[in-house]
Amino acid sequence: MSSVSEDYVNSPLWPILVDTAHALAMYRYHKHYVSTVIFDQKPDTAPKDLSIQLGIPLGEALVILHELGEERTKLNPDPSSASPNSSE
């Protein structure tokens, strides 16, 4: 599940925010950094914390976290399969 509120994603302005974030020159580099470095350190990073940590707009942080959350869901559609008791 993405850490981005569904209120944002369901807003009619969400596609505009996504287009704006994608147009930022450093967007793909920020997204890659978050997926490879930030998520290893703190996988449940909040959008506001990510924005402050990287010095990026909150909107960009929202889009990055949403997209990475969707990618994680596609790679592991059943998060319950990785339960702590599965190592028995």
C-alpha positions in Angstrom: 0.0 0.0 0.0 1.2 3.4 -0.8 1.8 5.9 2.0 0.0 8.5 -0.1 -3.5 9.2 1.0 -6.2 8.1 -1.4 -7.7 11.6 -1.0 -4.8 13.0 -3.1 -4.9 10.3 -5.7 -8.7 10.5 -6.2 -8.6 14.3 -6.5 -9.3 15.7 -10.0 -6.0 17.7 -9.7 -3.9 14.5 -9.1 -3.1 14.0 -12.9 -1.9 17.6 -13.1 0.4 17.2 -10.0 1.8 14.0 -11.6 2.5 15.7 -14.9 4.1 18.6 -13.1 6.3 16.3 -11.0 7.4 14.4 -14.1 8.4 17.6 -15.8 10.9 18.4 -13.1 14.4 17.9 -14.3 15.6 16.0 -11.3 12.4 13.9 -10.8 13.7 10.6 -12.1 17.0 10.9 -10.2 15.1 11.7 -7.0 12.8 8.7 -7.6 15.7 6.4 -8.1 17.5 7.7 -5.0 14.4 7.2 -2.9 13.9 3.6 -4.2 17.5 2.6 -3.7 18.6 4.6 -0.6 15.8 6.1 1.4 13.6 2.9 1.3 16.5 0.8 2.5 16.8 3.1 5.5 13.2 3.9 6.2 10.6 2.1 4.0 7.7 3.9 5.6 8.9 7.4 5.0 6.1 10.0 5.0 5.7 12.5 2.1 6.4 15.5 4.3 9.6 13.9 5.8 10.8 13.0 2.3 10.2 16.5 1.1 12.2 17.9 4.0 15.0 15.3 3.8 15.6 15.8 0.1 14.6 19.5 -0.2 12.0 18.8 -2.8 8.5 20.0 -3.2 5.8 18.1 -1.2 4.0 17.4 -4.5 7.0 15.7 -5.9 7.4 13.6 -2.8 3.7 12.6 -3.0 4.1 11.4 -6.6 7.4 9.6 -5.9 6.0 7.7 -2.9 2.8 6.9 -4.7 4.5 5.5 -7.8 7.1 3.5 -5.8 4.2 2.1 -3.7 2.4 1.0 -6.8 5.6 -0.6 -8.2 6.1 -2.5 -4.9 2.5 -3.6 -5.0 3.0 -5.0 -8.5 6.1 -6.8 -7.5 4.5 -8.3 -4.4 0.7 -8.2 -4.7 0.1 -10.2 -1.5 2.0 -8.5 1.3 0.6 -11.1 3.8 2.7 -13.8 2.1 5.8 -12.2 3.7 4.5 -12.7 7.3 6.9 -13.0 10.2 5.7 -16.6 10.8 6.6 -17.8 7.4 10.1 -18.8 8.5 8.8 -21.7 10.7 
